[in-house]
């Protein structure tokens, strides 16, 4: 690797939703220029005309003279050393399937927080398998950090995971700012799996909220959920010194389970209020990734570690087997400790 790429080089953002927009704004505090793949040319035209993303976080202004927009993902990949993927997991595979240029030597940063549907693989495993990307060049962004609060410049913390701590530090320096702090970790896989699971548990939290089950029971669910997360993550990606109470795991779970910005919580809340799964999905204006994550983790666990996961199984029965939420929760309650 050249020194330039070790230091992240030129960064391209792949994706144009709210989280992509927030991260692009952070990067432009510390980078002279960035590339940005937006899949629709008309959105790029609107962005250039108005100086803000036309679809997400429209109050966030950009100096577009410092952004190299493209609607061609291969152009974005060819012109960058570091590719920051910020695409909702249900659309991730469809997006990267269009990449035909060689990206095996690029730095790959995932802010996806989801599993690749149809493969049941976390993003780092998928990118290694499909494109030959090297593990030491894989980074992941985790932690309790809603895009909306980053855009409002509220104090937030992100965890940057990478096997190469120097590379993690280098990318962290591109995000750090007065209201954004970063934490370094080597637990790439653990952070990725935890990011999927916290969405599942946020749906459960929303279901309980919609049912008006009460704060006492919700607290019991969350405390059991973090132990369930620990069992699964330790089984699929063992790491002796992993502390599940750190912000990349517990912190991300808490903010997703409780925040009004949480799409997964809001999705679950509608189901708890009596919406069908289909109706709740139609009502959402953004993707609730926990819906897809529930099926993926359920299948991974059934086919491999088979650890005890009563909360995941409860959510799976509600979302995929049509179980009545109230009856499913009543059956779940005795498993809590």
ZAVO-252955 format. One record per residue (C-alpha): residue in three letters; x, y, z. Coordinates in steps of 0.02 Angstrom, whole numbers, padded with zeros to 5 digits, always signed. Layout:
N
ALAXYZ/...
// end
This chain:
337
UNK+00000+00000+00000/UNK+00059+00176-00035/UNK+00073+00303+00104/UNK-00069+00400+00024/UNK-00192+00257+00038/UNK-00134+00214+00214/UNK-00184+00393+00257/UNK-00353+00364+00172/UNK-00313+00470+00018/UNK-00464+00534-00075/UNK-00632+00482-00002/UNK-00792+00449-00099/UNK-00962+00433-00016/UNK-01073+00298-00092/UNK-01254+00335-00050/UNK-01362+00490-00029/UNK-01480+00462+00118/UNK-01483+00552+00285/UNK-01334+00459+00360/UNK-01232+00481+00201/UNK-01272+00667+00204/UNK-01221+00686+00386/UNK-01057+00594+00360/UNK-01017+00694+00203/UNK-01040+00853+00304/UNK-00919+00789+00436/UNK-00790+00741+00304/UNK-00795+00913+00224/UNK-00738+00990+00389/UNK-00571+00900+00368/UNK-00554+00860+00182/UNK-00524+00984+00042/UNK-00633+00884-00077/UNK-00736+00725-00078/UNK-00817+00619-00212/UNK-01001+00578-00195/UNK-01100+00446-00288/UNK-01285+00491-00300/UNK-01378+00366-00407/UNK-01496+00493-00490/UNK-01430+00634-00599/UNK-01584+00741-00567/UNK-01545+00735-00380/UNK-01367+00792-00417/UNK-01434+00935-00523/UNK-01550+00989-00381/UNK-01407+00974-00255/UNK-01294+01084-00361/UNK-01430+01213-00389/UNK-01492+01226-00209/UNK-01334+01186-00109/UNK-01415+01049-00006/UNK-01473+00870-00024/UNK-01647+00883-00101/UNK-01712+00726-00016/UNK-01630+00715+00157/UNK-01574+00837+00293/UNK-01624+00981+00181/UNK-01572+01111+00310/UNK-01388+01058+00298/UNK-01296+01174+00176/UNK-01146+01117+00073/UNK-01008+01203-00024/UNK-01040+01101-00180/UNK-00882+01169-00265/UNK-00786+01047-00153/UNK-00889+00895-00203/UNK-00861+00789-00358/UNK-01035+00719-00389/UNK-01064+00573-00506/UNK-01210+00460-00548/UNK-01087+00326-00607/UNK-01029+00216-00463/UNK-00878+00156-00560/UNK-00818+00334-00587/UNK-00834+00364-00400/UNK-00736+00205-00362/UNK-00599+00237-00489/UNK-00567+00415-00428/UNK-00552+00374-00242/UNK-00436+00280-00126/UNK-00566+00257+00011/UNK-00747+00209-00021/UNK-00872+00252+00116/UNK-01028+00146+00089/UNK-01184+00223+00166/UNK-01324+00129+00079/UNK-01472+00050+00171/UNK-01437-00136+00183/UNK-01588-00190+00077/UNK-01516-00091-00069/UNK-01333-00125-00037/UNK-01310-00277-00149/UNK-01406-00199-00292/UNK-01293-00047-00280/UNK-01125-00134-00273/UNK-01174-00261-00406/UNK-01148-00117-00528/UNK-00964-00103-00482/UNK-00857-00174-00621/UNK-00693-00084-00585/UNK-00561-00165-00474/UNK-00582-00106-00293/UNK-00482-00245-00209/UNK-00346-00124-00152/UNK-00464+00014-00094/UNK-00502+00056+00086/UNK-00681+00002+00117/UNK-00779+00092+00254/UNK-00951+00025+00298/UNK-01080+00136+00382/UNK-01218+00018+00325/UNK-01270-00053+00495/UNK-01355-00203+00417/UNK-01333-00374+00340/UNK-01334-00398+00152/UNK-01504-00480+00119/UNK-01500-00638+00015/UNK-01324-00678+00075/UNK-01341-00669+00265/UNK-01167-00590+00267/UNK-01105-00435+00355/UNK-01036-00304+00236/UNK-00851-00337+00271/UNK-00871-00523+00235/UNK-00972-00486+00078/UNK-00845-00361+00010/UNK-00703-00484+00041/UNK-00798-00624-00045/UNK-00863-00525-00195/UNK-00721-00403-00231/UNK-00569-00478-00145/UNK-00553-00329-00028/UNK-00424-00356+00107/UNK-00473-00371+00289/UNK-00340-00248+00346/UNK-00419-00118+00230/UNK-00594-00141+00301/UNK-00666-00012+00420/UNK-00835+00002+00502/UNK-00926+00148+00582/UNK-01033+00108+00735/UNK-01099+00184+00894/UNK-01250+00285+00951/UNK-01260+00419+00819/UNK-01421+00472+00733/UNK-01396+00571+00573/UNK-01521+00701+00629/UNK-01424+00742+00788/UNK-01259+00749+00695/UNK-01340+00873+00575/UNK-01401+00975+00724/UNK-01220+00976+00788/UNK-01262+00891+00952/UNK-01116+00807+01039/UNK-01100+00631+00968/UNK-00978+00486+00975/UNK-00933+00364+00837/UNK-00831+00205+00848/UNK-00713+00169+00703/UNK-00672-00016+00690/UNK-00522-00082+00593/UNK-00393-00220+00615/UNK-00261-00086+00579/UNK-00276+00039+00722/UNK-00168+00167+00630/UNK-00289+00163+00485/UNK-00436+00181+00604/UNK-00352+00333+00681/UNK-00322+00407+00510/UNK-00504+00392+00458/UNK-00564+00452+00628/UNK-00464+00612+00600/UNK-00569+00643+00445/UNK-00729+00643+00551/UNK-00675+00725+00714/UNK-00743+00896+00752/UNK-00804+01010+00893/UNK-00962+00904+00915/UNK-00902+00736+00850/UNK-00785+00623+00949/UNK-00716+00457+00891/UNK-00668+00295+00978/UNK-00552+00164+00900/UNK-00585-00023+00903/UNK-00517-00179+00818/UNK-00684-00270+00829/UNK-00746-00250+00651/UNK-00860-00403+00645/UNK-00929-00378+00820/UNK-00978-00198+00785/UNK-01062-00250+00622/UNK-01164-00390+00701/UNK-01212-00280+00849/UNK-01272-00145+00729/UNK-01391-00270+00649/UNK-01456-00338+00814/UNK-01490-00168+00892/UNK-01614-00135+00751/UNK-01705-00297+00791/UNK-01716-00252+00975/UNK-01773-00075+00931/UNK-01921-00151+00838/UNK-01961-00249+00996/UNK-01947-00089+01099/UNK-02065-00003+00978/UNK-02189-00146+00988/UNK-02190-00132+01178/UNK-02211+00057+01166/UNK-02355+00041+01045/UNK-02438-00086+01161/UNK-02410+00032+01309/UNK-02321-00109+01400/UNK-02236+00016+01515/UNK-02060+00075+01553/UNK-02027-00063+01681/UNK-02053-00202+01556/UNK-01960-00107+01420/UNK-01809-00091+01535/UNK-01814-00279+01565/UNK-01820-00312+01379/UNK-01670-00200+01343/UNK-01567-00274+01484/UNK-01604-00449+01419/UNK-01571-00392+01240/UNK-01392-00338+01277/UNK-01355-00508+01351/UNK-01435-00592+01201/UNK-01327-00484+01088/UNK-01173-00534+01186/UNK-01212-00720+01170/UNK-01234-00709+00982/UNK-01088-00594+00943/UNK-00969-00696+01051/UNK-01027-00854+00962/UNK-01007-00792+00783/UNK-00853-00681+00811/UNK-00759-00727+00971/UNK-00650-00591+01047/UNK-00581-00615+01224/UNK-00580-00433+01279/UNK-00744-00373+01201/UNK-00842-00262+01322/UNK-01025-00269+01270/UNK-01063-00118+01379/UNK-00960-00001+01270/UNK-01047+00126+01161/UNK-01027+00029+00997/UNK-01140-00107+01069/UNK-01245-00052+01218/UNK-01243+00132+01172/UNK-01305+00098+00996/UNK-01439-00018+01064/UNK-01502+00113+01187/UNK-01513+00257+01064/UNK-01600+00149+00934/UNK-01722+00073+01059/UNK-01775+00238+01139/UNK-01750+00381+01016/UNK-01889+00465+00920/UNK-01768+00469+00772/UNK-01763+00278+00768/UNK-01850+00210+00614/UNK-01849+00035+00687/UNK-01931+00091+00849/UNK-02063+00187+00752/UNK-02095+00037+00639/UNK-02117-00076+00791/UNK-02229+00052+00876/UNK-02352+00046+00732/UNK-02358-00143+00744/UNK-02386-00131+00931/UNK-02532-00013+00898/UNK-02614-00139+00784/UNK-02545-00103+00611/UNK-02507-00254+00503/UNK-02326-00276+00455/UNK-02367-00230+00275/UNK-02463-00074+00327/UNK-02323-00018+00442/UNK-02196-00039+00303/UNK-02303+00062+00183/UNK-02322+00200+00314/UNK-02133+00218+00335/UNK-02046+00350+00229/UNK-01876+00269+00262/UNK-01815+00089+00275/UNK-01830-00002+00442/UNK-01677-00111+00420/UNK-01718-00217+00572/UNK-01858-00300+00473/UNK-01730-00378+00355/UNK-01601-00401+00493/UNK-01723-00506+00594/UNK-01738-00636+00456/UNK-01551-00636+00421/UNK-01496-00658+00602/UNK-01631-00788+00631/UNK-01565-00891+00485/UNK-01383-00868+00535/UNK-01419-00926+00712/UNK-01526-01073+00656/UNK-01392-01131+00535/UNK-01243-01107+00648/UNK-01218-01056+00829/UNK-01396-01092+00889/UNK-01378-00981+01042/UNK-01527-00938+01151/UNK-01612-00786+01072/UNK-01792-00774+01135/UNK-01813-00588+01091/UNK-01753-00613+00913/UNK-01868-00763+00895/UNK-02015-00663+00963/UNK-01987-00524+00837/UNK-01967-00652+00698/UNK-02134-00734+00742/UNK-02222-00566+00739/UNK-02145-00503+00577/UNK-02131-00663+00475/UNK-02255-00787+00548/UNK-02402-00671+00582/UNK-02403-00699+00770/UNK-02513-00581+00870/UNK-02393-00458+00954/UNK-02479-00460+01122/UNK-02482-00650+01131/UNK-02302-00659+01071/UNK-02246-00539+01208/UNK-02343-00635+01340/UNK-02251-00793+01287/UNK-02084-00700+01290/UNK-02101-00625+01464/UNK-02062-00782+01565/UNK-01890-00795+01483/UNK-01830-00630+01558/UNK-01714-00629+01706/
// end
